């Protein structure tokens, strides 16, 4: 038995090409009806936050939508187009979620819709309300209490949103120049997905058809690592195109496939069951954080797709070694928990030369 060694430094040299057009997804009409459910929740994240943190924020907002729907509010989550991320080399904008994730799988957790579909559905009418989340100016105080209050806007809120000559509010809105909002407010908040649900219901924003939450990273997970966290995470299956590219690379260069590696997945994540018998391909995946995207500029994929392909390959390795406090490594560890690897093969990290016994990553195990 031998091991091939694959060192992924935030980029993979792949020659395959996929269709990267911006065609948007459609909501599963067998489960959700956009025509009947007219409430939409939009959100955005601070520009400086990276790709893998934004994936985490999606889970927080998706769980807010879950809680709203459980309380009788028929919300659909509008997916914020990807682009102009701080650490991406190519500043592409308006990239749809279908380029990265399986929209049918996302819809099995909460109903979602691409932003362009939302614009079509609402005929690009102004968004009813933008709520700009911010921390409390005075800080947490002596203890952390879940709360929210409408407050004066702190910097940089008014540099991000300004009223135009008609009184409508203009903002970044994912690079779409003709999108406007009717109302804009700043809310200081400390809390989680449930706190945001309460803000929307108690403040009567649920009477509006379209509400946008900006600075969505301000809220936390309601119960980090619980079954709802993992349900949202498990629903984030990668797009079939990226999965096939990753599988082709495994077969061609790593002598790896799902059947031999015991990494086969059921098509519907809701039918997954707990297991720890995944073997992985005969190679070691290592995420060694040095700098982003060291390869040539003629890639056939956008930067986010490259990141996912790298993560997919590491997630299917016999063993994985990550970087300390890296959301890139953390997403791989989650993927490996979902696939069903033994704990010891996943939660490992690179140590400095002078500290060979450095603290290993926390073991956030999957919950069903």
N, C-alpha and C positions, 0 to 999 in steps of 0.2 A: 504494500500500500504506500502511495506517495501523496504528498500534498503540494498542489500548486499554491503559489502565494500571490494574492492580488492586493496591491496597495492603492487605495483610492484616495487621492488628494483632491477631493471636490471636483472631479471631472473624469470622464471616461472617453477614450478615443474610439469612437464607433463610426462606422461608415454607412450604416443603414439609414434610410430616410423615411419619415412618416409625413402624412398630410397634416400641415400645421395651420390650416385655414381656420377662420374664426366662427365656423358654423356653430350655433348654440343648441343646447339640449332642449328637450321637451319634457314636461312633467308627465309621469306615468298616469295616463288618464284612467287606468283601471283602479287606481288607488286614490288619486287626488284630482279634484276638478278645479282648475284655475278659474273657470267661468263662474263657479259658485262661491269661491273663497276670495273675497276682494280685499283682504287685509294683507299688506306686505310689510315685512321688516327688512330694512337695508342696514348695512353697517360698513364701516371702514376702520382702518388701523393706521396708527402713526407711521409716517413715511420711513422712519429709521428702523422699523422692525423688519426682521428678515423673513425669508420664505417659510422656515420651519416653525418659527414662533407664530406666524400668521395661521398656520395649520392648526396650532393649538387654540388660538383665539376663535377660529371657526367652531371648535367643539364647545366652547363656552357659550357662544351666541346660539348655536344649534340647540343646546340644552335650555336656553331661555325660551326659544320657540317651542320646545317640547312642553315646558311648564305652562306656557301661555295656552297651548292647545289643550292640555289636560284640564285647564280651568275654563274651557269653553270658548276661547278666542281662536278663530280659524285663520291663523297666520301662515303665510308662505315666506320662507327665507330667501331673500334675493342675494345671490352669490356675487361678491364684489370682484370685478375683473382684475386679473393679475397684471402687474407691470410697474415699471419705474422703481424697482426695489433698490435699496441703497447699495447692496453688495453684488448686484447683477452687473456684469460687464456691459451687456447690451440693454439699453434703456427702452426696451419694448413696452408698449402699453396695450390696454384693452384685450388682453389674452383671456380667452374663456376657460372655465374650469374643465370642460371636456377634454382639453389638451393634456390634463394632468390626472384627472380622477374620473371614475365611473359614476355618472350622474344617476343611473338607475339604482346603484347601491346606496348613494347618499339619500335618495328618496325613501328608502326603507326605514330611515330613522326619523326624519322630518321632511315635509315637502319643500323642495328647493326649485329655484328657477334662475336661469342665467339673466344677467342684467339687460341684455338686448331683448330678450323675451319680455322682461318686465316693461321695458319702454314701449314695445309693441302693444302689450296688453293694456297699458294705461294711456296709450297714445301720447306718451311723453308729457303728460300733464305735470305741473310742478309737484314736487314732493310736499306733502302736507306739513311735516315738521322735521327739522334736523335738531337732534339733541347732542350737544357737544359735551362729552363726559370729561371731567377734570378732577384732580385730587383736591382735597380741602386745603385752602391756603394756609391754615393754621396747623396742618398736619394731623396725625392720628390722635394726639392727646395721650392720656395715660393708658388707654386700652383700645383695642381694635373693636369697633362697634359697626355693625351693618347699618348704614343710613344713607340718605340722599337729601339734598336741598337744592332748590334753584338759587343760584348765586350769580354775582357779577362775573363776567367772563375774564379769565386770567390769560395772560400771554401764553401761547400765540393764537388764541381763538380768532380774534378779529383780523389777523393777517391771513387766515385761511378762508374766511367767509366775509364777503362784502355785499352790500345791497347795490343792485343796479338801478338804472334810471326809472324802472317801473316799480321799484320797491321789493322785487323778488331777490332772493339770496343766491349769490353765485359762489361756487366753491370748486374744488378740484374735481369731484364727482368722476373719478377714475379716468380723467382726460376727455370726457364728453362735454364739449363746449356749450351745447344748447340745453343742458339740464339745469333746472332751477328749483328752489324750495320757497314755499310761501312763508314759513316761519322758522326762526332760529333761536334757540335758547341754550344757555350753559347750565349744567347741573353738576354740582360737586357730589361725588359718590365714593363710598368705600363699601365693598361687598362683592357679591358673586352673581351667578346666573339667576338665582332666586331673587336677589335684591333688584336686579334689572327688571325682572318680571313684575315685581311690586311697584317699581317706579312707573312702568307703563300703565299698570292697572289703576293704582291709587291716584295718579295724576291725570287720569282720564284720557291718556293718549290713545287708548284702545278704541276710542270713538272715531279716530281718524283712520283713513284707508291706507295711508302710506307714512311710515315713520322711519327715519334714518338715525342710527346710532353712530356717531363718530368717536374715535379714540376707544374702540371696543376693547383694546388691550387693558383698559383701566379696571375692568371687572375680572374676578377670579373664578375658578371652578367652584361650584357649590360644595362638592365633596370630591376632592382630587383622588383619582384612582378607584372610584366606586363603579358600580355596574353601569350607570348612565354615562360616565366618562368613557368606559370601554366600549359601550354600544356605539357612541358617536365615533370613536376612533376606529372601531371595526368596520363601520360603514364607509370609511374613506379608502375604498379599494382604488388602486391605480387604474388608469385607462387601459383598455385592452391593447391598444397600440403599444404603449410603453411596456406592458407585461410581455408581449410577444417579442419585442426587441431585446428585453432582458433575457428571456428564455433562449433566443437564438444565440446570444453571446455566450450564455452558459454552455449550450450544446457544442458550440464551435471551438471555444477556447478553454473551457474549464471542466470538460467531461462531466457535465452536471445536467440532470433533468429531474422533474418533480417525482416521477415514479421511483427511480433508484434512490433519490435523496429523502424520500418519505416526507415531501413538502406539498403534497396535493391539497388543494382547498376546495370546499364545496362552493357552488356558484352563488349561493345566498348566504351571506354572513350570519343571518339570524338562525341558520341551521347548524352553525358551528358548535362543537362540543369541546370541553376541556381535554387537552392531551399534552404529553411531554415526550413524544416518541419521534419527533422530526430529527433526521440525521444530518442533512445538509450536504452540499457538494464537497468534493475533495480539494478544498482550498480554504485559506484563511482570509477573511475580510478585515481590513484595518482602515479606520478613519484617522488619519494623521493630519491634524489641522495646522497648515502652514500659511496658505493664502488661498483665495477663491479662484477657481477656474484657471489652472496653469496650462491649458492646451491651446492649440492654434485657434485662429479667429474664423475658420471656415467650417465650423460645426454645422451639422444638419439639424440640430435641435436648439430650442431656446434654453436659457440657463436653468430654468426650473425643471425642464424635462431631463437635462443632464443630471441634475441633483437627484431626481427620483430614480433614474436608471442606476446611478451609483448606489443609492440606498437599497434598491431592489436586489442588486448583486450581493451586497454585504449581508442583507437579510437572509440569503439562501446559502451562506457559507457554513462550513462545518463548525467553525468558531469565529467569533467576532471580537475585536478589540477596538474600543472607542477612545475619543478624546475627552478630557475632563470638562464637565459643565458645558457640553456642546449640545444644542438642540438638534443638530444634524445626527449625532450619535444616538441621542435619545429617541428620535423617530425610528431609527434602525432597531433599537432594543424593543420598542413597541411592536414593530413588524414581526420580530422574531418571537415575541410572546404570543402574538396572534397565530403565527404558523405552528407553534407548539414545540419549541426547542427546550432542552434541559437548561435550567437556570445557569449552570456553570459555563455553558458555551456562549452565553450572551453578555453577562454583566461583568465585563473586564475593561480596563483602561490602560493606556500607555503611562508609564511612570518616568519621572525625570531620572537622568543617569545617576544622580547622587542620592536618589531615594527609591530603590528598587521595590520597597514594600509600601508604596503609597496607598492611600485609601481608595478602595474600589467603589464603583458607582452604586447608588442606592438601588435595591432590587424592587422595582415597582411591578409586581406580578399581576397578570391579567385576572379579571373577575368576570364570571358569567352569571 
